[in-house]
């Protein structure tokens, strides 16, 4: 009996080690707004040509003192070489039912870079066809030999029909098949910090947890944010069939 337990434990530990090593190289997965990225901001990675993924997040959204359900569904396709096309949908503003229609995301990476740790660059648009949430961006991502990946860039959106420039930056700290994610938006009167985790069970499938606009209730009155405060859990799946 002891031998059976020992062999069973050895098999389980070996399986976990294989999963951890294999999952360290995984597919780009969507951020909460749909494009491949971190917790909230996109990064410079795009899905490889002819690959695709599905993703969903659900949880709670806070608007002032009110709590509402939050739900997002997303899909992306490597439509061309270095070009990612996606869509994102979810609940309406009241949080009562799925809104009619979806928004479109597009991202293009001019180059995949050279060398083992290249600096990647991408330009894109998120939430195309939305009057309130549409934005354009340029982002760069730099992997370091120690493991972390730094992403930074510029985004512009158009609240109330006015141009609003925002800086954005994020860090993906990869520990085998587990990632700690953090990113932010910062502008003249805007600051928003987001955090999350991503656990890759296999390279093509990940479980995710996100905290959007973590310090929403502690912001100064004159400081705006881009998104409402949200706590979300979900999954992403590349090439499910």
C-alpha positions as CSV (number, residue, x, y, z in Angstrom):
1,X,0.0,0.0,0.0
2,X,2.8,2.4,0.9
3,X,4.5,1.6,-2.4
4,X,1.2,2.4,-4.2
5,X,0.9,5.8,-2.5
6,X,4.6,6.6,-3.2
7,X,4.2,5.7,-7.0
8,X,1.0,7.7,-7.2
9,X,2.6,10.7,-5.6
10,X,5.6,10.4,-7.9
11,X,3.4,10.3,-11.0
12,X,1.3,13.4,-9.8
13,X,4.5,15.4,-9.0
14,X,6.1,14.5,-12.3
15,X,2.9,15.5,-14.2
16,X,2.8,18.9,-12.4
17,X,6.4,19.5,-13.3
18,X,5.8,18.7,-16.9
19,X,2.8,21.0,-17.0
20,X,4.8,23.8,-15.4
21,X,7.6,23.5,-17.9
22,X,5.4,23.1,-21.0
23,X,3.0,25.9,-20.0
24,X,5.8,28.5,-19.7
25,X,5.5,29.0,-23.5
26,X,1.9,29.9,-24.1
27,X,-0.4,31.7,-26.5
28,X,-1.3,35.4,-26.2
29,X,-4.5,35.7,-24.3
30,X,-7.0,38.6,-24.2
31,X,-7.1,41.5,-21.7
32,X,-10.5,42.5,-20.4
33,X,-11.2,44.8,-23.4
34,X,-10.6,41.9,-25.8
35,X,-7.2,42.4,-27.5
36,X,-4.3,40.2,-26.5
37,X,-2.7,41.8,-23.4
38,X,-2.3,42.0,-19.7
39,X,-5.2,42.7,-17.3
40,X,-6.7,45.8,-18.9
41,X,-4.1,47.2,-21.4
42,X,-3.1,45.5,-24.7
43,X,0.5,44.4,-25.3
44,X,2.5,44.2,-28.5
45,X,1.9,40.4,-29.0
46,X,-0.6,39.1,-31.6
47,X,-2.1,35.7,-32.2
48,X,-0.1,33.7,-34.8
49,X,-1.6,33.5,-38.2
50,X,-4.7,31.1,-38.5
51,X,-4.8,30.7,-34.7
52,X,-7.8,31.9,-32.6
53,X,-9.0,32.0,-29.1
54,X,-12.1,32.4,-26.9
55,X,-12.3,34.2,-23.5
56,X,-14.9,35.2,-21.0
57,X,-14.9,37.1,-17.7
58,X,-17.7,37.5,-15.2
59,X,-18.0,39.1,-11.8
60,X,-19.1,42.3,-10.1
61,X,-19.0,45.9,-11.3
62,X,-19.2,48.9,-8.9
63,X,-20.8,52.2,-10.0
64,X,-20.7,54.5,-7.0
65,X,-22.5,52.6,-4.2
66,X,-24.3,50.3,-6.6
67,X,-23.2,46.8,-7.5
68,X,-24.0,45.3,-10.8
69,X,-23.2,42.0,-12.5
70,X,-20.4,42.2,-15.1
71,X,-19.9,39.8,-18.0
72,X,-17.6,39.9,-21.1
73,X,-17.1,37.5,-23.9
74,X,-14.3,37.8,-26.4
75,X,-12.8,36.1,-29.5
76,X,-9.7,36.8,-31.5
77,X,-8.3,35.5,-34.8
78,X,-4.8,35.7,-36.3
79,X,-6.4,36.9,-39.6
80,X,-3.2,37.7,-41.4
81,X,0.5,37.5,-40.5
82,X,1.1,39.9,-37.6
83,X,-2.5,41.0,-37.7
84,X,-5.1,40.2,-35.0
85,X,-8.8,40.8,-35.5
86,X,-11.3,40.4,-32.6
87,X,-14.6,41.1,-31.1
88,X,-15.9,41.8,-27.6
89,X,-19.4,41.8,-26.1
90,X,-21.0,41.8,-22.7
91,X,-23.8,43.1,-20.6
92,X,-25.5,46.5,-21.2
93,X,-24.8,49.5,-18.9
94,X,-27.6,48.5,-16.5
95,X,-26.0,45.0,-16.2
96,X,-29.4,43.3,-16.9
97,X,-29.0,41.7,-20.3
98,X,-26.5,41.0,-23.1
99,X,-26.2,44.2,-25.2
100,X,-27.1,44.1,-28.8
101,X,-24.1,43.8,-31.1
102,X,-20.4,43.6,-30.4
103,X,-17.4,45.9,-30.7
104,X,-14.4,45.2,-32.9
105,X,-10.7,45.2,-32.0
106,X,-7.8,45.3,-34.4
107,X,-4.1,45.1,-33.8
108,X,-1.1,45.0,-36.1
109,X,2.5,44.3,-35.2
110,X,4.8,45.6,-37.9
111,X,7.6,43.3,-36.9
112,X,8.1,40.3,-34.7
113,X,11.6,41.5,-33.8
114,X,15.0,39.9,-34.0
115,X,17.0,38.0,-31.4
116,X,16.0,36.1,-28.4
117,X,14.5,39.1,-26.5
118,X,13.2,41.5,-29.1
119,X,11.4,44.8,-28.6
120,X,8.0,44.3,-30.1
121,X,5.8,47.2,-31.4
122,X,2.0,47.2,-32.2
123,X,-0.7,49.6,-33.2
124,X,-4.4,49.0,-32.8
125,X,-7.9,50.1,-32.1
126,X,-10.3,48.8,-29.4
127,X,-14.0,48.9,-29.1
128,X,-14.5,50.1,-32.7
129,X,-18.1,51.2,-33.3
130,X,-18.6,52.3,-29.6
131,X,-19.4,56.0,-29.1
132,X,-18.1,56.0,-25.5
133,X,-15.4,53.3,-25.3
134,X,-13.5,53.4,-28.6
135,X,-9.8,54.0,-28.4
136,X,-6.6,53.9,-30.5
137,X,-3.2,52.9,-29.2
138,X,0.5,52.2,-29.8
139,X,2.3,49.8,-27.5
140,X,5.7,48.2,-27.2
141,X,6.6,45.1,-25.2
142,X,10.1,44.1,-24.1
143,X,10.8,40.6,-22.6
144,X,13.7,40.4,-20.2
145,X,16.0,37.4,-19.7
146,X,14.9,37.2,-16.0
147,X,11.3,36.5,-17.1
148,X,9.2,39.7,-16.8
149,X,7.7,41.4,-19.8
150,X,7.4,45.1,-19.7
151,X,4.7,46.8,-21.9
152,X,4.3,50.5,-22.3
153,X,2.7,52.9,-24.8
154,X,0.0,55.5,-25.6
155,X,-3.7,55.3,-25.9
156,X,-6.3,57.9,-26.9
157,X,-10.0,57.7,-26.3
158,X,-12.9,60.1,-26.9
159,X,-15.1,60.6,-23.8
160,X,-18.0,63.0,-24.6
161,X,-16.5,63.5,-28.0
162,X,-13.3,65.0,-26.7
163,X,-9.8,63.7,-27.4
164,X,-8.1,62.3,-24.3
165,X,-4.5,61.1,-24.4
166,X,-3.4,58.5,-21.9
167,X,-0.1,56.8,-21.0
168,X,-0.2,53.1,-20.3
169,X,2.3,50.6,-18.8
170,X,2.2,47.1,-17.5
171,X,4.3,44.2,-16.3
172,X,3.8,40.5,-16.8
173,X,5.8,38.5,-14.3
174,X,5.9,34.9,-15.4
175,X,6.7,32.2,-12.9
176,X,6.5,29.0,-15.0
177,X,2.8,28.5,-15.8
178,X,1.7,31.3,-13.4
179,X,1.7,35.0,-14.2
180,X,1.3,38.1,-12.0
181,X,-0.1,41.0,-14.1
182,X,-0.3,44.7,-13.3
183,X,-1.0,47.6,-15.5
184,X,-2.2,51.2,-15.4
185,X,-3.5,54.2,-17.3
186,X,-2.2,57.7,-16.4
187,X,-3.0,61.1,-17.9
188,X,-3.4,64.8,-17.0
189,X,-6.5,64.1,-14.8
190,X,-6.7,60.3,-15.1
191,X,-5.1,57.5,-13.1
192,X,-6.2,53.9,-13.0
193,X,-4.4,50.8,-11.6
194,X,-5.3,47.2,-12.5
195,X,-4.0,43.9,-11.3
196,X,-4.6,40.2,-12.1
197,X,-3.3,36.7,-12.2
198,X,-3.2,34.1,-15.0
199,X,-2.7,30.4,-14.5
200,X,-2.0,28.2,-17.5
201,X,-3.2,24.7,-17.0
202,X,-1.8,23.9,-20.5
203,X,-0.3,26.3,-23.0
204,X,-3.7,26.7,-24.7
205,X,-5.9,27.2,-21.7
206,X,-5.7,29.6,-18.8
207,X,-7.7,30.6,-15.7
208,X,-7.7,34.3,-14.9
209,X,-8.6,36.7,-12.1
210,X,-8.7,40.5,-12.6
211,X,-9.2,43.5,-10.4
212,X,-10.0,46.6,-12.6
213,X,-9.6,50.1,-11.2
214,X,-8.4,48.9,-7.8
215,X,-8.4,52.3,-6.0
216,X,-11.6,53.7,-7.5
217,X,-13.1,54.6,-4.1
218,X,-9.9,56.3,-3.0
219,X,-9.4,58.6,-5.9
220,X,-9.4,62.4,-5.4
221,X,-12.5,64.1,-6.6
222,X,-10.7,65.8,-9.5
223,X,-9.1,62.5,-10.7
224,X,-11.1,60.5,-13.3
225,X,-10.7,56.9,-14.3
226,X,-11.2,55.0,-17.6
227,X,-13.2,52.0,-16.3
228,X,-15.5,51.3,-13.3
229,X,-14.2,49.2,-10.5
230,X,-14.6,45.5,-11.3
231,X,-13.6,42.1,-9.8
232,X,-13.7,39.4,-12.5
233,X,-12.8,35.7,-12.9
234,X,-12.7,33.8,-16.2
235,X,-10.8,31.7,-18.6
236,X,-9.1,31.9,-22.0
237,X,-8.8,29.1,-24.5
238,X,-6.7,29.0,-27.7
239,X,-7.7,26.8,-30.6
240,X,-10.4,25.0,-28.6
241,X,-11.3,22.8,-31.7
